[in-house]
Amino acid sequence: MTQGLIIHTGNILQLPDLKRKPGHTPADELNDTLKIQLSKTLAEGSHEIFAPSELSSLLNPEERNSQKITVKLFFLSTPQPEYVKTALDAALQELGATYADLFLISWPSGINLKDSETLWNAMENVFDQEKAHSLGVSDVDTQGFVELHNSARIKPEAIQINLESCCVVPPELVTFTRENNIQLLTHNDPQNILPTETLKNILPSLEEVLWTVRYQTLLRCRGIIKNKGYVISTHVD
């Protein structure tokens, strides 16, 4: 019988066995992290895998205002709007925080207009609930972003461009973001950051990846990353 399973990596910056390598991509980082964390045997009937407590570095509430929390959601199966809040809540719970300063979503490729509106509405709902103070999208083409921005009730305040697949930022996008006071950011995340095949290679009993969320806290005054980790939703036989 298949059951849902949530995997928490904990703060990967404190993983002693996670080695930095030349050309190490975010997908490589997550793959290596899971190999370390999933080397532990699953307890029978377990619904969640938590990182050992000594590897977790939860946010100190007294330091919340000095840190910026960014959460990014990756959909690796059919996008389900109800997962938006679930994934964000999982990241915030891991940090011990009540809201993210910026909540980004890696935009599903080939999504139609109706599903696009429904998905963004789920993003707007977490904004309304004050779980995110600003919203953003990643890997959406210029026309799609303009249409999303123009139709959205809560406007995206940031867009991420992958410079590995787009060597030059489209001038039209530069103009639009400047005119609308939108952050134009770059990244090197693959859209499919954790393929199901990769997860099954690590632990064959795991099934389809539903979503992956990455959280990161940045010390505002020093520009130093203090916490970084992932939460993954999957199935297990």
N, CA, C and O of each residue as an XYZ file, in Angstrom:
948
protein
N       0.847     -1.190      0.000
C       0.000      0.000      0.000
C       0.880      1.237      0.000
O       1.795      1.356      0.815
N       0.604      2.157     -0.914
C       1.397      3.378     -1.027
C       0.966      4.394      0.027
O      -0.229      4.586      0.253
N       1.943      5.049      0.677
C       1.631      6.077      1.648
C       2.522      7.290      1.403
O       3.620      7.175      0.859
N       2.027      8.453      1.816
C       2.793      9.665      1.657
C       3.993      9.696      2.590
O       3.949      9.163      3.699
N       5.055     10.320      2.132
C       6.270     10.429      2.931
C       6.872     11.815      2.726
O       6.985     12.291      1.596
N       7.257     12.457      3.829
C       7.909     13.759      3.780
C       9.352     13.589      4.247
O       9.598     13.024      5.312
N      10.296     14.072      3.462
C      11.719     13.981      3.800
C      12.233     15.379      4.141
O      12.062     16.319      3.364
N      12.863     15.508      5.304
C      13.455     16.776      5.740
C      14.972     16.611      5.760
O      15.483     15.696      6.406
N      15.685     17.469      5.072
C      17.149     17.342      5.069
C      17.793     18.014      6.268
O      18.933     17.702      6.609
N      17.082     18.933      6.915
C      17.713     19.748      7.946
C      18.637     20.769      7.302
O      18.673     20.895      6.078
N      19.377     21.489      8.116
C      20.289     22.517      7.621
C      21.514     21.856      6.992
O      22.396     21.374      7.703
N      21.568     21.835      5.671
C      22.634     21.093      4.989
C      23.991     21.771      5.139
O      25.023     21.159      4.862
N      24.000     23.030      5.574
C      25.273     23.713      5.788
C      26.049     23.090      6.942
O      27.249     23.324      7.088
N      25.364     22.296      7.760
C      26.013     21.653      8.897
C      26.241     20.162      8.669
O      26.569     19.423      9.598
N      26.063     19.730      7.419
C      26.340     18.326      7.106
C      27.846     18.154      6.862
O      28.352     18.632      5.847
N      28.559     17.495      7.751
C      30.012     17.369      7.595
C      30.437     16.555      6.384
O      31.543     16.726      5.871
N      29.551     15.660      5.921
C      29.912     14.776      4.803
C      29.538     15.352      3.437
O      29.813     14.739      2.405
N      28.914     16.523      3.432
C      28.523     17.132      2.161
C      29.698     17.948      1.630
O      30.016     19.012      2.161
N      30.332     17.446      0.591
C      31.538     18.071      0.055
C      31.205     19.014     -1.093
O      30.397     18.689     -1.963
N      31.830     20.176     -1.088
C      31.696     21.119     -2.189
C      32.650     20.714     -3.307
O      33.835     20.487     -3.065
N      32.133     20.624     -4.526
C      32.940     20.198     -5.657
C      32.860     21.239     -6.770
O      31.863     21.954     -6.867
N      33.886     21.337     -7.610
C      33.813     22.257     -8.752
C      32.638     21.905     -9.658
O      32.441     20.739     -9.999
N      31.866     22.901    -10.044
C      30.739     22.670    -10.925
C      29.553     22.018    -10.245
O      28.639     21.543    -10.920
N      29.551     21.986     -8.925
C      28.467     21.373     -8.158
C      27.190     22.171     -8.362
O      27.131     23.349     -8.010
N      26.172     21.541     -8.925
C      24.906     22.213     -9.189
C      23.951     22.005     -8.016
O      24.195     21.140     -7.174
N      22.858     22.789     -7.944
C      21.859     22.540     -6.894
C      21.307     21.115     -6.936
O      21.033     20.531     -5.887
N      21.140     20.549     -8.135
C      20.651     19.169     -8.234
C      21.677     18.193     -7.656
O      21.306     17.232     -6.982
N      22.967     18.434     -7.915
C      24.023     17.588     -7.341
C      24.020     17.701     -5.818
O      24.162     16.708     -5.105
N      23.856     18.929     -5.339
C      23.833     19.181     -3.905
C      22.704     18.409     -3.232
O      22.906     17.769     -2.201
N      21.520     18.476     -3.821
C      20.369     17.774     -3.246
C      20.564     16.269     -3.325
O      20.246     15.554     -2.374
N      21.076     15.783     -4.432
C      21.325     14.348     -4.600
C      22.289     13.839     -3.535
O      22.041     12.809     -2.909
N      23.396     14.566     -3.328
C      24.384     14.145     -2.326
C      23.802     14.218     -0.914
O      24.074     13.362     -0.073
N      23.000     15.251     -0.671
C      22.368     15.392      0.647
C      21.458     14.206      0.944
O      21.493     13.654      2.044
N      20.645     13.814     -0.032
C      19.715     12.705      0.177
C      20.445     11.384      0.362
O      19.993     10.531      1.125
N      21.559     11.206     -0.321
C      22.348      9.980     -0.133
C      22.816      9.865      1.308
O      22.850      8.774      1.877
N      23.180     11.010      1.895
C      23.619     11.017      3.289
C      22.449     10.752      4.226
O      22.538      9.908      5.117
N      21.356     11.473      4.021
C      20.233     11.403      4.955
C      19.432     10.102      4.807
O      18.913      9.578      5.793
N      19.332      9.585      3.581
C      18.539      8.379      3.367
C      19.347      7.103      3.569
O      18.853      6.000      3.333
N      20.578      7.262      4.005
C      21.357      6.075      4.351
C      20.807      5.446      5.625
O      21.098      4.291      5.936
N      19.999      6.227      6.364
C      19.338      5.703      7.559
C      18.147      4.851      7.137
O      17.449      5.193      6.182
N      17.915      3.770      7.823
C      16.814      2.861      7.495
C      15.483      3.485      7.891
O      15.351      4.049      8.977
N      14.502      3.380      7.005
C      13.166      3.874      7.313
C      12.504      2.996      8.366
O      12.487      1.771      8.248
N      11.967      3.627      9.383
C      11.203      2.875     10.377
C       9.887      2.418      9.755
O       9.272      3.160      8.989
N       9.460      1.216     10.077
C       8.227      0.698      9.501
C       7.044      1.591      9.868
O       6.839      1.916     11.037
N       6.269      1.983      8.857
C       5.113      2.828      9.100
C       5.444      4.298      9.230
O       4.550      5.105      9.485
N       6.706      4.672      9.062
C       7.084      6.079      9.212
C       6.531      6.909      8.061
O       6.543      6.482      6.907
N       6.047      8.099      8.392
C       5.499      9.003      7.380
C       6.445     10.168      7.104
O       6.249     10.921      6.150
N       7.473     10.315      7.942
C       8.406     11.416      7.755
C       9.811     10.966      8.111
O      10.014     10.139      9.001
N      10.787     11.535      7.389
C      12.191     11.328      7.719
C      12.747     12.682      8.120
O      12.757     13.611      7.313
N      13.209     12.804      9.352
C      13.771     14.051      9.833
C      15.289     13.941      9.907
O      15.840     12.883     10.209
N      15.947     15.056      9.626
C      17.380     15.097      9.844
C      17.634     15.012     11.350
O      16.802     15.453     12.143
N      18.780     14.447     11.749
C      19.103     14.422     13.173
C      19.063     15.834     13.756
O      19.425     16.798     13.081
N      18.632     15.953     14.988
C      18.439     17.273     15.587
C      19.714     18.096     15.598
O      19.661     19.322     15.501
N      20.872     17.429     15.717
C      22.098     18.197     15.772
C      22.454     18.821     14.419
O      23.323     19.691     14.348
N      21.788     18.382     13.351
C      22.051     18.952     12.038
C      21.095     20.090     11.709
O      21.275     20.790     10.712
N      20.082     20.274     12.543
C      19.103     21.326     12.291
C      19.529     22.601     13.000
O      20.041     22.562     14.119
N      19.316     23.709     12.352
C      19.643     25.004     12.931
C      18.437     25.903     12.736
O      18.398     26.716     11.813
N      17.452     25.751     13.613
C      16.219     26.499     13.468
C      16.453     27.979     13.733
O      17.358     28.377     14.466
N      15.608     28.763     13.110
C      15.713     30.209     13.224
C      15.407     30.661     14.644
O      14.404     30.256     15.230
N      16.262     31.488     15.183
C      16.022     32.086     16.488
C      15.018     33.220     16.319
O      15.302     34.180     15.603
N      13.846     33.136     16.960
C      12.829     34.182     16.779
C      13.350     35.591     17.057
O      12.902     36.558     16.440
N      14.289     35.699     17.979
C      14.824     37.020     18.307
C      15.661     37.594     17.171
O      15.913     38.798     17.123
N      16.094     36.718     16.249
C      16.923     37.173     15.139
C      16.133     37.268     13.834
O      16.702     37.533     12.775
N      14.816     37.050     13.916
C      14.018     36.982     12.682
C      14.144     38.228     11.826
O      14.298     38.116     10.610
N      14.084     39.402     12.418
C      14.111     40.633     11.631
C      15.457     40.886     10.969
O      15.550     41.685     10.038
N      16.498     40.212     11.442
C      17.824     40.406     10.856
C      18.106     39.401      9.745
O      19.178     39.421      9.141
N      17.136     38.518      9.477
C      17.352     37.484      8.476
C      16.251     37.505      7.419
O      15.079     37.727      7.724
N      16.648     37.272      6.184
C      15.702     37.187      5.079
C      15.497     35.722      4.726
O      16.458     34.993      4.479
N      14.243     35.298      4.704
C      13.912     33.920      4.358
C      13.392     33.876      2.926
O      12.442     34.574      2.574
N      14.031     33.045      2.110
C      13.568     32.797      0.750
C      13.206     31.321      0.628
O      13.994     30.450      0.996
N      12.019     31.047      0.115
C      11.565     29.678     -0.088
C      11.232     29.514     -1.565
O      10.579     30.372     -2.160
N      11.684     28.407     -2.156
C      11.410     28.148     -3.567
C      10.786     26.770     -3.723
O      11.286     25.780     -3.190
N       9.682     26.727     -4.466
C       8.933     25.497     -4.682
C       9.160     24.966     -6.087
O       9.053     25.697     -7.071
N       9.476     23.675     -6.160
C       9.653     22.983     -7.430
C       8.563     21.918     -7.544
O       8.458     21.044     -6.684
N       7.758     21.986     -8.595
C       6.780     20.933     -8.873
C       7.423     19.949     -9.837
O       7.891     20.331    -10.910
N       7.440     18.672     -9.446
C       8.098     17.679    -10.288
C       7.113     16.656    -10.835
O       7.501     15.720    -11.534
N       5.867     16.835    -10.522
C       4.825     16.010    -11.129
C       3.764     16.991    -11.615
O       4.057     18.172    -11.803
N       2.555     16.526    -11.819
C       1.491     17.419    -12.243
C       1.270     18.487    -11.184
O       1.030     18.151    -10.025
N       1.342     19.763    -11.546
C       1.178     20.822    -10.540
C      -0.181     20.734     -9.844
O      -1.221     20.687    -10.502
N      -0.165     20.712     -8.539
C      -1.391     20.672     -7.750
C      -1.427     21.928     -6.878
O      -0.598     22.064     -5.977
N      -2.357     22.844     -7.119
C      -2.400     24.099     -6.361
C      -2.453     23.901     -4.847
O      -1.919     24.718     -4.096
N      -3.098     22.814     -4.391
C      -3.211     22.603     -2.948
C      -1.864     22.314     -2.299
O      -1.719     22.442     -1.083
N      -0.877     21.924     -3.104
C       0.451     21.661     -2.556
C       1.222     22.934     -2.247
O       2.202     22.888     -1.505
N       0.807     24.067     -2.796
C       1.538     25.318     -2.591
C       1.624     25.651     -1.104
O       2.710     25.894     -0.579
N       0.491     25.662     -0.437
C       0.474     25.973      1.002
C       1.158     24.871      1.802
O       1.892     25.157      2.748
N       0.921     23.613      1.429
C       1.525     22.493      2.149
C       3.047     22.579      2.128
O       3.701     22.385      3.153
N       3.603     22.873      0.957
C       5.053     22.942      0.816
C       5.628     24.122      1.584
O       6.643     23.987      2.267
N       4.977     25.289      1.473
C       5.468     26.463      2.194
C       5.391     26.238      3.696
O       6.321     26.582      4.425
N       4.291     25.664      4.165
C       4.157     25.377      5.598
C       5.263     24.450      6.087
O       5.781     24.618      7.191
N       5.624     23.464      5.255
C       6.674     22.516      5.649
C       8.013     23.228      5.827
O       8.746     22.953      6.776
N       8.328     24.145      4.908
C       9.579     24.887      5.013
C       9.576     25.810      6.224
O      10.571     25.899      6.944
N       8.467     26.493      6.449
C       8.378     27.418      7.578
C       8.442     26.665      8.907
O       9.053     27.137      9.865
N       7.815     25.506      8.956
C       7.863     24.700     10.179
C       9.291     24.264     10.470
O       9.734     24.268     11.618
N      10.002     23.891      9.418
C      11.394     23.468      9.587
C      12.233     24.587     10.196
O      13.114     24.340     11.020
N      11.951     25.811      9.782
C      12.713     26.972     10.262
C      12.204     27.508     11.597
O      12.924     28.210     12.307
N      10.967     27.174     11.928
C      10.380     27.774     13.106
C       9.964     29.206     12.847
O      10.029     30.047     13.743
N       9.532     29.491     11.616
C       9.134     30.844     11.221
C       7.660     30.856     10.843
O       7.064     29.809     10.588
N       7.084     32.045     10.808
C       5.669     32.170     10.464
C       5.460     32.665      9.042
O       4.361     32.543      8.501
N       6.506     33.225      8.425
C       6.356     33.726      7.060
C       7.699     33.737      6.348
O       8.758     33.770      6.975
N       7.629     33.707      5.021
C       8.818     33.862      4.175
C       8.830     35.282      3.627
O       7.779     35.838      3.307
N      10.002     35.861      3.521
C      10.105     37.198      2.925
C       9.834     37.128      1.425
O       9.203     38.020      0.858
N      10.316     36.061      0.787
C      10.087     35.854     -0.646
C       9.766     34.390     -0.882
O      10.509     33.502     -0.466
N       8.651     34.150     -1.555
C       8.237     32.793     -1.901
C       8.193     32.688     -3.419
O       7.387     33.343     -4.079
N       9.075     31.852     -3.960
C       9.206     31.675     -5.401
C       8.627     30.330     -5.822
O       8.640     29.363     -5.061
N       8.124     30.292     -7.037
C       7.671     29.027     -7.602
C       8.329     28.832     -8.959
O       8.321     29.731     -9.800
N       8.899     27.652     -9.162
C       9.459     27.299    -10.464
C       8.287     26.979    -11.381
O       7.594     25.979    -11.192
N       8.073     27.828    -12.365
C       6.851     27.766    -13.170
C       6.839     26.520    -14.058
O       7.787     26.294    -14.809
N       5.791     25.715    -13.985
C       5.724     24.488    -14.807
C       5.713     24.833    -16.294
O       4.977     25.720    -16.725
N       6.515     24.141    -17.061
C       6.556     24.389    -18.497
C       5.304     23.824    -19.159
O       4.815     22.762    -18.774
N       4.796     24.530    -20.146
C       3.651     24.062    -20.908
C       2.316     24.158    -20.188
O       1.325     23.595    -20.653
N       2.271     24.859    -19.067
C       1.021     24.971    -18.323
C       0.044     25.855    -19.096
O       0.439     26.881    -19.650
N      -1.234     25.461    -19.135
C      -2.208     26.248    -19.885
C      -2.707     27.429    -19.055
O      -2.415     27.533    -17.864
N      -3.459     28.311    -19.699
C      -3.876     29.559    -19.063
C      -4.744     29.310    -17.836
O      -4.557     29.953    -16.803
N      -5.692     28.383    -17.943
C      -6.584     28.119    -16.817
C      -5.826     27.583    -15.616
O      -6.025     28.047    -14.494
N      -4.946     26.593    -15.851
C      -4.160     26.022    -14.760
C      -3.186     27.050    -14.196
O      -2.898     27.059    -12.999
N      -2.686     27.911    -15.070
C      -1.781     28.972    -14.635
C      -2.474     29.906    -13.646
O      -1.912     30.261    -12.610
N      -3.688     30.292    -13.976
C      -4.446     31.191    -13.098
C      -4.755     30.518    -11.761
O      -4.680     31.151    -10.707
N      -5.104     29.231    -11.813
C      -5.416     28.497    -10.588
C      -4.186     28.365     -9.706
O      -4.273     28.514     -8.487
N      -3.049     28.088    -10.314
C      -1.811     27.935     -9.570
C      -1.398     29.248     -8.916
O      -0.994     29.273     -7.753
N      -1.503     30.345     -9.675
C      -1.107     31.633     -9.096
C      -2.090     32.060     -8.009
O      -1.706     32.733     -7.053
N      -3.347     31.673     -8.151
C      -4.316     31.969     -7.104
C      -3.919     31.308     -5.784
O      -4.127     31.878     -4.713
N      -3.346     30.101     -5.864
C      -2.866     29.429     -4.654
C      -1.704     30.200     -4.041
O      -1.571     30.252     -2.818
N      -0.861     30.800     -4.881
C       0.224     31.649     -4.386
C      -0.350     32.896     -3.703
O       0.123     33.310     -2.645
N      -1.354     33.473     -4.311
C      -1.982     34.664     -3.729
C      -2.620     34.349     -2.374
O      -2.636     35.193     -1.479
N      -3.137     33.147     -2.232
C      -3.779     32.759     -0.967
C      -2.782     32.735      0.188
O      -3.110     33.172      1.291
N      -1.569     32.229     -0.047
C      -0.589     32.213      1.048
C      -0.111     33.629      1.365
O       0.273     33.921      2.497
N      -0.138     34.503      0.361
C       0.161     35.920      0.611
C      -0.938     36.517      1.485
O      -0.647     37.223      2.451
N      -2.189     36.241      1.155
C      -3.316     36.751      1.941
C      -3.254     36.269      3.384
O      -3.658     36.981      4.304
N      -2.744     35.051      3.576
C      -2.635     34.471      4.917
C      -1.370     34.937      5.644
O      -1.077     34.492      6.754
N      -0.626     35.843      4.996
C       0.600     36.428      5.560
C       1.672     35.378      5.825
O       2.499     35.530      6.724
N       1.647     34.305      5.023
C       2.706     33.308      5.100
C       3.875     33.666      4.181
O       4.963     33.102      4.296
N       3.636     34.614      3.265
C       4.687     35.122      2.380
C       4.455     36.619      2.205
O       3.331     37.057      1.957
N       5.523     37.397      2.335
C       5.392     38.848      2.209
C       5.590     39.338      0.781
O       5.210     40.462      0.452
N       6.183     38.502     -0.072
C       6.267     38.813     -1.496
C       6.356     37.505     -2.263
O       6.813     36.487     -1.743
N       5.903     37.557     -3.528
C       5.839     36.372     -4.369
C       6.706     36.558     -5.608
O       6.948     37.682     -6.048
N       7.175     35.435     -6.169
C       7.970     35.503     -7.385
C       7.855     34.222     -8.187
O       7.360     33.209     -7.694
N       8.317     34.276     -9.427
C       8.292     33.107    -10.310
C       9.668     32.900    -10.916
O      10.491     33.813    -10.982
N       9.888     31.676    -11.354
C      11.161     31.301    -11.958
C      10.897     30.572    -13.264
O       9.938     29.809    -13.377
N      11.753     30.811    -14.247
C      11.715     30.053    -15.504
C      10.403     30.200    -16.264
O       9.826     29.208    -16.710
N       9.939     31.416    -16.410
C       8.776     31.697    -17.242
C       9.235     32.663    -18.330
O      10.024     33.568    -18.059
N       8.749     32.481    -19.557
C       9.185     33.343    -20.644
C       8.604     34.744    -20.467
O       7.676     34.951    -19.685
N       9.167     35.702    -21.208
C       8.796     37.105    -21.029
C       7.305     37.336    -21.233
O       6.664     37.992    -20.412
N       6.745     36.803    -22.322
C       5.329     37.017    -22.597
C       4.452     36.402    -21.516
O       3.464     36.998    -21.085
N       4.827     35.205    -21.084
C       4.061     34.544    -20.040
C       4.104     35.315    -18.733
O       3.111     35.389    -18.010
N       5.269     35.890    -18.436
C       5.396     36.657    -17.198
C       4.573     37.937    -17.261
O       3.915     38.308    -16.289
N       4.610     38.606    -18.400
C       3.830     39.840    -18.562
C       2.339     39.538    -18.406
O       1.624     40.277    -17.729
N       1.874     38.468    -19.024
C       0.461     38.095    -18.920
C       0.094     37.749    -17.473
O      -0.966     38.139    -16.984
N       0.982     37.013    -16.795
C       0.736     36.663    -15.397
C       0.671     37.917    -14.537
O      -0.228     38.066    -13.709
N       1.623     38.812    -14.737
C       1.674     40.050    -13.948
C       0.424     40.896    -14.172
O      -0.148     41.430    -13.222
N       0.010     41.012    -15.409
C      -1.128     41.874    -15.726
C      -2.447     41.321    -15.191
O      -3.344     42.089    -14.844
N      -2.570     39.992    -15.121
C      -3.828     39.381    -14.685
C      -3.867     39.106    -13.186
O      -4.939     38.858    -12.635
N      -2.720     39.145    -12.522
C      -2.645     38.752    -11.116
C      -3.249     39.813    -10.196
O      -3.098     41.015    -10.415
N      -3.933     39.331     -9.165
C      -4.423     40.237     -8.121
C      -3.267     40.671     -7.230
O      -3.139     41.848     -6.894
N      -2.424     39.708     -6.848
C      -1.184     39.999     -6.130
C      -0.051     39.855     -7.136
O       0.219     38.748     -7.603
N       0.606     40.934     -7.471
C       1.606     40.915     -8.524
C       2.893     40.213     -8.070
O       3.316     40.381     -6.926
N       3.508     39.439     -8.945
C       4.839     38.899     -8.622
C       5.844     40.040     -8.509
O       5.897     40.923     -9.366
N       6.630     40.010     -7.455
C       7.607     41.069     -7.217
C       9.021     40.662     -7.607
O       9.958     41.450     -7.480
N       9.171     39.427     -8.082
C      10.490     38.955     -8.490
C      10.337     37.925     -9.593
O       9.356     37.181     -9.630
N      11.310     37.884    -10.490
C      11.382     36.847    -11.512
C      12.821     36.365    -11.584
O      13.756     37.165    -11.608
N      12.989     35.047    -11.618
C      14.312     34.436    -11.731
C      14.541     33.947    -13.154
O      13.677     33.310    -13.757
N      15.713     34.256    -13.673
C      16.115     33.819    -14.999
C      17.310     32.880    -14.867
O      18.272     33.182    -14.160
N      17.241     31.745    -15.549
C      18.352     30.797    -15.536
C      19.330     31.178    -16.632
O      19.029     31.031    -17.817
N      20.493     31.663    -16.243
C      21.471     32.134    -17.227
C      22.160     30.993    -17.961
O      22.827     31.219    -18.971
N      22.003     29.749    -17.453
C      22.596     28.625    -18.172
C      21.809     28.302    -19.436
O      22.365     27.801    -20.413
N      20.502     28.594    -19.409
C      19.672     28.329    -20.581
C      19.339     29.610    -21.343
O      18.815     29.563    -22.456
N      19.646     30.748    -20.734
C      19.372     32.045    -21.373
C      20.564     32.942    -21.103
O      20.642     33.588    -20.059
N      21.490     32.978    -22.045
C      22.753     33.694    -21.824
C      22.547     35.204    -21.704
O      23.309     35.883    -21.016
N      21.538     35.719    -22.360
C      21.270     37.151    -22.338
C      19.827     37.364    -21.893
O      18.905     36.757    -22.438
N      19.639     38.226    -20.905
C      18.287     38.530    -20.443
C      17.571     39.326    -21.529
O      18.107     40.330    -21.998
N      16.372     38.905    -21.944
C      15.640     39.607    -22.994
C      15.452     41.085    -22.648
O      15.018     41.404    -21.541
N      15.768     41.983    -23.567
C      15.617     43.424    -23.295
C      14.200     43.800    -22.895
O      13.996     44.691    -22.070
N      13.208     43.111    -23.489
C      11.811     43.422    -23.150
C      11.531     43.127    -21.680
O      10.774     43.845    -21.027
N      12.154     42.054    -21.163
C      11.959     41.704    -19.763
C      12.652     42.717    -18.858
O      12.115     43.104    -17.821
N      13.839     43.138    -19.256
C      14.561     44.142    -18.482
C      13.731     45.415    -18.369
O      13.618     45.993    -17.289
N      13.156     45.846    -19.478
C      12.348     47.063    -19.494
C      11.103     46.905    -18.625
O      10.768     47.793    -17.842
N      10.421     45.768    -18.768
C       9.182     45.545    -18.028
C       9.438     45.500    -16.522
O       8.684     46.091    -15.748
N      10.487     44.809    -16.105
C      10.768     44.711    -14.674
C      11.171     46.067    -14.108
O      10.811     46.401    -12.979
N      11.908     46.839    -14.875
C      12.314     48.167    -14.407
C      11.102     49.082    -14.260
O      10.986     49.813    -13.276
N      10.216     49.042    -15.222
C       9.040     49.923    -15.208
C       8.052     49.541    -14.103
O       7.283     50.381    -13.636
N       8.078     48.269    -13.689
C       7.110     47.801    -12.697
C       7.749     47.482    -11.347
O       7.128     46.852    -10.490
N       8.977     47.916    -11.169
C       9.674     47.759     -9.883
C       9.713     46.294     -9.441
O       9.376     45.965     -8.304
N      10.130     45.423    -10.365
C      10.219     43.988    -10.112
C      11.688     43.575    -10.029
O      12.502     43.992    -10.852
N      12.019     42.760     -9.039
C      13.380     42.248     -8.919
C      13.670     41.271    -10.053
O      12.896     40.344    -10.293
N      14.775     41.478    -10.742
C      15.222     40.565    -11.787
C      16.430     39.805    -11.252
O      17.508     40.373    -11.076
N      16.235     38.516    -10.996
C      17.255     37.695    -10.356
C      17.742     36.612    -11.311
O      17.060     36.274    -12.279
N      18.907     36.078    -11.036
C      19.432     34.962    -11.824
C      19.617     33.749    -10.909
O      19.725     33.890     -9.691
N      19.651     32.567    -11.504
C      19.830     31.340    -10.735
C      20.396     30.261    -11.648
O      20.499     30.451    -12.860
N      20.763     29.124    -11.056
C      21.237     27.990    -11.846
C      20.539     26.695    -11.455
O      21.107     25.610    -11.584
N      19.299     26.816    -10.975
C      18.519     25.634    -10.613
C      17.950     24.967    -11.856
O      17.389     25.653    -12.711
N      18.078     23.655    -11.981
C      17.333     22.969    -13.042
C      15.863     22.969    -12.682
O      15.516     22.910    -11.503
N      15.000     23.034    -13.669
C      13.573     23.045    -13.365
C      13.143     21.745    -12.689
O      12.283     21.751    -11.809
N      13.740     20.643    -13.099
C      13.487     19.347    -12.473
C      14.643     19.055    -11.525
O      15.565     18.315    -11.869
N      14.589     19.637    -10.335
C      15.732     19.572     -9.426
C      15.920     18.188     -8.812
O      17.026     17.830     -8.405
N      14.833     17.408     -8.743
C      14.933     16.048     -8.190
C      14.049     15.109     -8.996
O      12.900     14.872     -8.624
N      14.568     14.573    -10.092
C      13.790     13.607    -10.865
C      13.449     12.381    -10.021
O      14.226     11.970     -9.159
N      12.289     11.811    -10.281
C      11.877     10.615     -9.546
C      12.910      9.501     -9.689
O      13.160      8.757     -8.740
N      13.511      9.385    -10.877
C      14.503      8.331    -11.109
C      15.706      8.501    -10.171
O      16.261      7.517     -9.683
N      16.096      9.739     -9.926
C      17.226      9.998     -9.036
C      16.905      9.541     -7.624
O      17.726      8.898     -6.969
N      15.704      9.875     -7.157
C      15.304      9.479     -5.804
C      15.229      7.963     -5.677
O      15.652      7.408     -4.663
N      14.695      7.286     -6.693
C      14.571      5.836     -6.645
C      15.935      5.156     -6.690
O      16.097      4.061     -6.152
N      16.908      5.787     -7.321
C      18.261      5.236     -7.325
C      18.873      5.256     -5.929
O      19.697      4.409     -5.585
N      18.452      6.246     -5.125
C      18.965      6.351     -3.768
C      18.242      5.377     -2.845
O      18.862      4.683     -2.039
N      16.904      5.341     -2.981
C      16.097      4.445     -2.158
C      14.969      3.900     -3.031
O      13.969      4.587     -3.242
N      15.113      2.673     -3.542
C      14.159      2.117     -4.515
C      12.715      2.059     -4.043
O      11.806      2.050     -4.873
N      12.477      2.018     -2.736
C      11.102      1.921     -2.239
C      10.333      3.228     -2.398
O       9.110      3.247     -2.264
N      11.043      4.324     -2.684
C      10.376      5.607     -2.851
C       9.787      5.710     -4.241
O      10.333      5.183     -5.210
N       8.653      6.404     -4.319
C       7.932      6.516     -5.580
C       8.012      7.936     -6.124
O       9.024      8.613     -5.942
N       6.971      8.385     -6.779
C       6.948      9.673     -7.465
C       7.192     10.843     -6.525
O       6.646     10.896     -5.423
N       8.016     11.775     -6.971
C       8.222     13.023     -6.246
C       7.060     13.953     -6.565
O       6.765     14.210     -7.732
N       6.401     14.457     -5.527
C       5.276     15.373     -5.730
C       5.746     16.824     -5.792
O       5.350     17.585     -6.674
N       6.599     17.187     -4.838
C       7.163     18.537     -4.833
C       8.431     18.551     -3.993
O       8.645     17.703     -3.127
N       9.248     19.530     -4.275
C      10.446     19.786     -3.478
C      10.455     21.266     -3.156
O      10.181     22.097     -4.021
N      10.767     21.596     -1.924
C      10.863     23.001     -1.534
C      12.229     23.238     -0.881
O      12.704     22.430     -0.084
N      12.839     24.355     -1.238
C      14.137     24.722     -0.650
C      13.970     26.010      0.152
O      13.359     26.973     -0.313
N      14.513     26.010      1.340
C      14.478     27.218      2.158
C      15.903     27.710      2.401
O      16.858     26.933      2.403
N      16.015     28.991      2.601
C      17.326     29.607      2.821
C      17.144     30.866      3.656
O      16.247     31.665      3.385
N      17.988     31.051      4.670
C      17.957     32.283      5.442
C      19.274     33.021      5.251
O      20.353     32.429      5.278
N      19.155     34.315      5.060
C      20.311     35.165      4.774
C      20.411     36.251      5.826
O      19.433     36.950      6.092
N      21.585     36.402      6.430
C      21.813     37.500      7.368
C      21.861     38.800      6.576
O      22.777     39.015      5.781
N      20.878     39.662      6.792
C      20.731     40.859      5.964
C      21.970     41.753      5.989
O      22.403     42.241      4.946
N      22.533     41.967      7.159
C      23.617     42.939      7.284
C      24.948     42.409      6.767
O      25.851     43.191      6.470
N      25.083     41.075      6.656
C      26.373     40.487      6.285
C      26.321     39.703      4.977
O      27.362     39.348      4.423
N      25.114     39.432      4.481
C      25.000     38.682      3.233
C      25.463     37.253      3.348
O      25.910     36.667      2.361
N      25.366     36.675      4.536
C      25.829     35.310      4.786
C      24.628     34.384      4.924
O      23.673     34.699      5.634
N      24.679     33.230      4.238
C      23.622     32.227      4.356
C      23.822     31.456      5.657
O      24.884     30.879      5.893
N      22.789     31.455      6.498
C      22.881     30.781      7.795
C      22.224     29.408      7.785
O      22.740     28.469      8.391
N      21.101     29.285      7.107
C      20.376     28.015      7.031
C      20.031     27.734      5.579
O      19.700     28.640      4.814
N      20.115     26.469      5.217
C      19.715     26.064      3.868
C      19.316     24.598      3.916
O      20.054     23.763      4.438
N      18.163     24.295      3.378
C      17.733     22.910      3.399
C      16.576     22.658      2.455
O      16.075     23.573      1.800
N      16.160     21.405      2.394
C      15.111     20.969      1.492
C      14.078     20.138      2.237
O      14.390     19.476      3.227
N      12.841     20.181      1.745
C      11.804     19.269      2.185
C      11.201     18.678      0.907
O      10.904     19.402     -0.043
N      11.025     17.352      0.898
C      10.546     16.642     -0.296
C       9.315     15.835      0.062
O       9.271     15.169      1.097
N       8.318     15.900     -0.802
C       7.119     15.074     -0.637
C       7.146     13.972     -1.684
O       7.292     14.239     -2.877
N       7.004     12.731     -1.229
C       7.044     11.591     -2.129
C       6.111     10.506     -1.606
O       5.341     10.736     -0.673
N       6.183      9.333     -2.204
C       5.411      8.174     -1.771
C       6.372      7.029     -1.498
O       7.465      6.973     -2.063
N       5.963      6.133     -0.644
C       6.741      4.942     -0.366
C       5.816      3.739     -0.372
O       4.671      3.830      0.070
N       6.306      2.611     -0.871
C       5.495      1.374     -0.868
C       5.394      0.794      0.537
O       4.755     -0.240      0.733
